[in-house]
Amino acid sequence: MLRILLICTGNTCRSPMAEVFLQEKIKQGGLAEHVKVLSAGLYAREESLASSGAQAAAAKRGLDLSAHRSRQLLPEYVQAADLVLTMTHSHKAAVTDMAPEAAGKVYTLAEFAGEQDNVPDPFGCSCAVYEACAAAIERLLDKAWGKIMDLAGNSDLM
């Protein structure tokens, strides 16, 4: 079982969108029995709803974030994950500070997709900004999908 952890700041915008988008790709790819996805935030308030902008961006894609509740990142989440994808370089640094032994499995989403940019935080912005963020996350997940499938097919992880 491949365990993927997605991390942002508050776990109400970027990482929940990435989680639901990736879960849908996993379902569509027939990998639901082989890949599990979890999201968390470095500074999350426990049990906060996904932001209305994130919910709207997900709904536009036929996905539902209404049941999402934020969770604070804990070291054991990082330790249990096979792959940790953060939204920014500063998130990556914070995760590797928290769990230095995990450094080899922590990447920014863009880095894992072969790019370098951060995924900007849309918190408090317009629906258009949320939509741009959602589109960027989708594009990066699409670019990283082959690597994720390769990891999911690794017999050591199944």
ABEGO torsion letter per residue (X at the ends): XBBBBBBBAAGABAAAAAAAAAAAAAAAAGAAAABBBBBBBAABBBGBBBBAAAAAAAAAAGBBAAABBBBBBBAAAAAABABBBBABAAAAAAAAAABAAAAAABBBAAAAAGBABBBBBABGBBAAAAAAAAAAAAAAAAAAAAAAAAAAABAAAX
